[in-house]
Amino acid sequence: MSGPGSANAEQAARDDAHLRSLGIKPELRRTLGFLSNFAIAFSFISVSTGSFGNFGVGIGLGGPAFFWSWPIVIGGQLLVALVFAELASHFPVAGSIYQWSKRLSNRTLGWFTGWFYFWAQVVTVTAVAVIVAFVIDGIHGPMPDKSSFLDSPDPTGLTTMFTFISLLTLLITTLINAFGVRLLSILNNIGVATEILGMFVFALILLFFANNQSPAILFDTGGSEAATGGNYLPAFMLGMFMSLFIVYGFDTAGTFGEETLDASRQAPRGVLSSILISGAVGAVFLLAVILAIPSIPDAMAEGQAGGFPIATTIIGALQTELIAGITLGEVYLFVILASVFVCTLAIQGAATRMMFSMSRDRHLPFGQLWGSVNTSFKTPANAAIAVGILAALPIIVVGPLGGFYMSIAATGLIYLSYFLCNVGVLQARRRGWPHKPAWFNLGKWGMLVNVLALVWGGAMIVNIGLWQDKGLFGEFGGEGRGFTNPAFSAFFTPFRQRYENLPPWPTFEVIVGVILLFGILYYAVAVRGKAADVEADTATGEAMIA
């Protein structure tokens, strides 16, 4: 007797056979369908999380016209996503860009791609857990004595609510990631439905009932060019950071490929659907918020001061009381809270699978431990716990705010990792890859899309890497760079100890340099020349290692 269960079992068997042809032993539980695969990637991107945390940067540094950075970044990242969708169709395996780069170029490039991306994901988990605390602070409001809720003592009396909430979030997400991919997918599905519905509903309400600006405001710079010598391009490139800080992580659909049914077809669909739907939802939502702002100068000032003008605008515009004294605007914060929590889950899940994939190849310290699968839950539980601990360390050492600032550099690391992966793929294309197409393939457009993705990624890495120095960068190195690439010394206060004589080195370059240095040392000692070849992919006829 045949049925859905039998069909799924047959498909899972075919997927596992593909994995074995790639030299990988199937161990993870394969239960995710397309919607769950898409939901995890969509949750990683999380427009609501990113816009809540970074709208102030966009409006503050670029004025209302920063809105146009959104379609530009979506278009640029779509080029990268098209390349990654083809790769996910060929290689739907845990570790995404690490595996893709390693298999199509060489172990060294693949390893450093994964090394950079893993640490970027870990620090991003830290930052999003901190945003959970920010949102709860917005829901709670100030203390009776008008002091900050986040600065108040936590229930244990050991630290502040800021640190307590951030660490508690990581504890919960770690347990979920360690012991249940089905629970992870259910929560992601609920979170995505809440986010999409919530953002569209709030956008429509704002557009119809709280419209304070003409659409012409989208072409208004708000005077932001005054800070960049009268030239709007440097100001726009700063405002673009709101979009740059959001639109990445779509490759997560590929990294959950070993847990997805019909992965060669569903993973690339997840990659592309996550960025396209995020682009559409984000465009409508950002448009509605900008048009609802009652005072553009006030919103810009709040953003420049490190505030959250998107929350101020929505809460102020939607004062209709629903139940128990909760206003419609405050409901927005609860929607954001759910989205940010699910975003933390998804990013930690992706980082866990990157650690698991590299450790399975014995390419990370204590790889045998992190590359194992829990026999009861069929999850990389050890890797999930390790990621949770690593993500907690910045909060413990430099504080939640310091951990949040480090995410600026983490974003740059992700763009750098994507760039390195695309370099490896371009090398493979020049040798004739793919010789046999997978379910999703770019065909004759593959080389052009690949090159354009590299041009786009390289330009954005340069933008992220600039720092505050007019002598070197002219108006592109103005004061706004203190937001987008701050000096590492500004927040490096381990255990609240400030070092006054630290040089004002830019955070992105410092973190890239430290990770690169330790990576070179570890790779030279423990990885280089010590890994065995993997088998060729008999399903697609490709030799995996150059």
N, C-alpha and C positions, 0 to 999 in steps of 0.2 A: 504494500500500500504506500503510495507516494503522497506527499503533501509539502507544505512550506518547510517543515522541519527537515524532511529528506532532501529537498532542494538546497537548503542552506548547508546541510552536511556535505553534499556533493560539491557545492561551490567552495566551501572551506577546504575540502580535500585538494581541489585544483589550486587554490591560493597557497596552500602549504607546499604543494609540489613546486610551485614557482619559487617559493622561499628556498627550498632545498637546492634548486638549480642555481641559486645565487650563493650557495655555500652556507646557508643559515638554517639552523635547526629550529623548526617551529615550536615555540614554548608558551607564548602569550595567548590568552584566551581571545578568540576571534568572535566577537559578538556585535560589533558596531555596524550599523547600516549607514547609508548615505547621510541621512539627517543628523545622526550623532557625530559622524566624521566632520561634516560641515560645521556643526554647532561648536565643536572644540576649537576649530580654526577661527570661527567668527568671534568666539569668546576671547581668544588670544588678542585679536585686533581690538575688540570692544570699543566702539566709537563713544559710547556714553562714558566709560572710564577715562579715556584719553581726553575727551572734550572737557569733562569736569576738571581734570587736573591741569590742562594746558591751554584752555581757551584764553585765560588771562595773558599768557605769553603772546598769543596770536593778535588779540585786539590791542594789547598794550604796546607792542613793538611795531605792528604793521597797520593799525587802524582797521576800520571795517573792510577795506579792500583786501585784507589778508584772506578773505573768503575764497578768492580765486586760486589760492595755493592748494585748496582741497582738490579740485578736479585735476590740477597739474600733478600733484603727488599720486593721486589715484591712477592717472594715466601712466606715470613713470613706473610705479610699482606693478602695474598690470603687465608691463613688459617683462619684469622679473618673474611675475606669477605665471606667465605663459611658458617660460622656460622651465620653471619648477613643476608645472602641471605635466609637461612631457616627461620629466625625470621621475615624477611620482607614478606615472603610468608604467614606466620601465622598471622602477625600483621602489615599490611601496613598502619600505622597510623603516624600522625605528632608527632614528638618527638623521633622517632627511639629508640636509646639505653636507653633512660629514660623509655619509655613505655615498652620496652622488658624486661628490668631488673626488673621493678616494678611488672610486671604481672607474671613473672616466679620465682621470689625469694621472696622479701618482699618490703614494701614501703620504709623502711629506706635505703636499698642498692639502690633501684631505684631512690630515691630522690637525694642521694649524687652523683650517676652516672650522672644524669641530671644536677645537680648543677655545678659540675666540668666541664662538657662538654659545658654547656651554656657559662660560662665565658671564656673557651678556644676559643670558636667560636667568641665571641665578640672581644677578643684581636687579633685573626687572621684576622678579618675584618679590624681592625685598621692597621695591618702590611701590608696587601695587598693594601690598599688604599695608604699607604706610597710608596709602590713599583711603583704605577702609577706615582707618582711624580718623582721617580728615572728614569723611562723610558722616561718621557717627558724631563727630564734634558738631557738624552742621545741624544734625537732627536734635542733639541734646541742647545746644546753645550754651551761653556762658553760665557760670556758677552764680548763686544768689549774690555773692559779693562782687560780681562782674569780672572775676578772674576767669582765665581760660579753663575749660573742662579738661583739655588734654594735659594741662600742667598740674592738675590736681592729683593727689596720691591714689594709687591703685588699691584694690581690695586687700592685697597682701601687705601693703605698706612698704614694699621694697623699691618701687619705682613709680613712674608717672603713668597716668592712663594712656598717654601717647604710646609709650613703649609696651605697656600691658596689652592693649588692643592689637597692636601690630604683631606681637609674638603669639597671642592667642589665635589670631587669624591663621598664622603659619602652622600652628599646632593642628588646627582642625583640617586645613587643606592637606597637610602631610598625611594624616590618618586616612582621609578619603582616597588620596592618590595611592597610598600604600596597599590598601586592602579592598579596593573594589572599582574596577573599570566600569562596571554597569552603573554603580551609584554615581561615579564621575559623569558618565554620559547622561544619566537622568537629570542630574542637577544642571548640567550644561544645556540640555534641551529646554528645561524650564527657564533657565536664565536667559537664553537667547530669545525665547518667545516673549518673556517679560521685557527684554531690552528693545526688541523691534517694535512690539505693540506700544510700549510706553513712549518711546521716542517719537513714533508717528503720531500718537494721540496728543502728546504735549506739543508737538510741532503744529498740528492742526488747530489746537486750542489757542496757541500763541498767534498763529496767522489770522484767525478769525476774530479773536476777542482781545488781543493785547498788541495790536500792531501800532507801533509808535513812530515808525520810520518809513520813508518812501523807498522803493527798490533802488532808487538812485544812490542810496547810501552805500551800496555795495561797491561803488566806484570812488568813494570818499576815503582819502588817506588819513583823515583825522589829524592832519598836521604832523604825522609820525616822521615825515622826511626832515623835519627840523633837527632831529637828533642825528641825522646822517648827512649833514651838510647840504640839505636841500635836494638830495638825490634819493628818489623813492626806491630804487632797486635794492640798495643795501637794507632798507627798512623792510621791504617785502620779503627778502631772503631771511630776515629774522622772524617775521610773522609766520613764515612758512614752517617754522619749527613745530607749531601746534599740529600740523598735518603730518610732519615727519615723525613726530613722537607717537603717532597712532597707527599708521598704515604699515604694519609688518606683522609677521607671525603666520601668514597664510600657508607657509610650508608645513605647519603643524598637521594639516590634513594628510600629508605624506608620512610624517613621522609616526602617526597612529595607523599606518598601513598594515602592520602585522596583526592588528586587532580589528581590522575592517573586512567584512565580507565583500567579495568581488573587488578587491582593493585596486587592481590595475585600472578599473573603470571609475570607482567611486572616489578614490583619493584625488585624482586630477579634477574631478567635478567639485570636490570639497575645496581645493585650492582656489579655483576660479570663482566659485559661487561666494566664498567668504569675502573676497575683495570686492566683487561687483555689488553684492548686497550691502556691504559696509559703505561703499561709495554712495549708493543711492540713499540709504538711510541718513548718512552723515550730511549729504548736501541739503536735504530737506530740513533736517534738524538745525543745522548751523544757519541756514537762511532764516528760519523762523526766530531763532534766538536773536540774531543781529537786528532784525526788523522790530523786535519787541523791546530792545534796549531804550529806556526813556531818555538817557543822557549819554551820548557817546563819550564826551570828555571824562565823565565820572567813571564809566566802565574802563576806559583806557588807564586812568589813574589807579583804579583798583588793581588792574592787571599788572601794572608796573610796580605796585607795592607788594606783589606776591599773593594777592587775594584771589577770590573765585567769582568773578563777575557773572559767569553763566548761572551760578546758583542764586546770586543776588537778583538777577533779572527775572528768573523764573519764579522764585518764591515771592518777589515783590509784585509780579504781574498776576499771580494766581492766588489771591487771598480768599477765594470762596471756601467757606468752612464746610467740611463734609461730616465727619463724625468725631465725637470725643475731642472737639477743639482742634482737630488736625485739618489744615488747609490743603487745597489741591496742590499748591506749590510744595508743601512739605512731603506730599506723596511722591513727588519727583525725587526727593532725596532717598526715599525708601527703594524706589526703582533703581537709582544709581547704586545704592548699597548692595542690592542683589547682583547687579551687573559687575561691580568691582570684585565682589567675593568670587563670583564664577570666573572672572578674568584671572584672579590669582590661582584658582584651581587649574585652569587651562594652561597657563604659562608654566606652572610647576609641573604639570603632567608632561609638557613638551621637554622641559629641562631634565626631567627624570628619564625620559626615553633617550635623550642625547647621552646622558651619563651611562645608561644601561648599554647602549649601542657601542660606545667607545670602550667601555669596560669589558664587554663581551669579546672584543678584539684584543683585550689586555693592553689597551692604549691609555689607561689612566692608572694612577697609583691604587693598589689594592683592588685591581680590576676583577679578580675572582669573586670578591665580595659584592661589588656593585653590579656585576654582570650576571648575577644569579636571579632566578625567578622563584617566587614564593610558590611552593607546591600546592598549597590550599587555595590561594586566591588567583594564581596564574598572573601575578603582577610583579614588576620589578620593585618590590617593596623596599629592599635595602637602599636602592638608588633614590627612591622617593624620600626616605628618612634622611639620607645624606644631603639631598638638595634642600630639605626643610631646615636642617641645621646650618648649612652654608648660607642660606638666605637670611637666617636670623643673626648671623655674626655681625654684619654691618650695623644692624639696629642696636646690638649690645655694645659694640665697640665705639662707633661714632654717633650713635643716636638715630632715631627715626628720620629726622630731617636730613642728616648727613647721608643716610642710606637713600633717601629720596633724590638728593642731588647727584648721587652716583649714577642714577638711572639715565642722566643726560649722556654720560659717557657710554653707558650700556647701549643706548640707541645707536650711537656711532659705531659700536662694535658689531651690532647686528647688520648695519649697512655694509661694513667692511667684510663681514662673513659672507653675505650675499654676493658681494663683488668677487671675492676669492673663488666661490663656487662657480660663478659665471665664467671666470677665467679658465677654470678646469674644463668646463663644458665646451668652451670655444676651442680649446686644444683638441678635444675629442672630435668636434665637428670638422676641424681641419684634416683629421685623419679619416673622415668618412662616416663618423657616427651620426645617426643610427643606421646601421646596415639593414635592419629589419624594423619596421614601425611597430609601436605598441598601440593600445587602444586610442590614446590621445597623442597626436603627433603634429608638429608644426610644418612638416614637409619642406618644401623649397623655401619657406619663410624662416626656417630655423636659424640660419646664419645671421640674417638681417636683424631679427628680433634679439638674438643673443648679443650682437654688437651694440644695438641701441640700449639694451639693458645695462651693458657695461658703461656706456657713455653716461647714462642717467645716474647709475650708482656712483661712478667716479666723481661726478659733479656734486652730488649730495655729500659725499665723504669730505670733499674740500670745504663745502659750506659748514658742515658740522665741525671740522677741524680748525676753523679760524678762531682766533682769540682776540682779546681786547688789546690791540696795539695799532694805532693809526699810523705809526712810523713804518710798519710793514704792510698793512692792508688798507691804508687810507680810510675812507668812510665805512668800509666793510668791517673794520676793526674798532668800531665805536663802542660806546658804553653798553649797548644792547648785548654785546658778546659776553658780558658778565652774567646774563641769564642763560645763554645757550652753551657756553663753554667756560664756566667760572674757574677761577684759580683754585687749585686743589687745597691750598692753605686756608681758604675761606671756611671750609667745613671739616678739615681733618683735625678733629679734636678728640683723639682716642681717650675714652673714659674721662671725658670732660677736661682733658689736659690740653691747653693751647700752646703751640710752639710758635713763638713770635718771629723767629728768624727763618722760617721756611720761605723759599723763593716762590714767587707768584706764577708757578708753572700751570698751564691749562690742564684741566681735569682729564679731558679726552686723551691727550697725548701721554699724560702720566700713567693712566690706567692701561692704555695700549702698550706702553713701554714696559711696565711691570709684568703684565701677562705674557708679553712676547719674550722677555728675558727668562722668566721661569719656564716658559714653554720650550725655549731653545735648550736649556739645561736638561730638562726632563726628557725631551725627545732624543737628545744626543746620547744620554746615559741609558735610557730604558726602552726606547721604541725603535730607533733606527736600526734596520737590519735584523730585527728579531721577530718580525711577523711573517707567518706563513701565507702563501698565496691562497686566494679563495678560488673556487671553481668558476668556470665560465657560466654565463646565463644561457642554458640550453633552450629556454623558452623564447628568447629573442635573438639568439645567435650572436650575442656580443661577448667579446673577451673583456673581463672586468678590470683587470689591472694592466696598465701600460707597461 
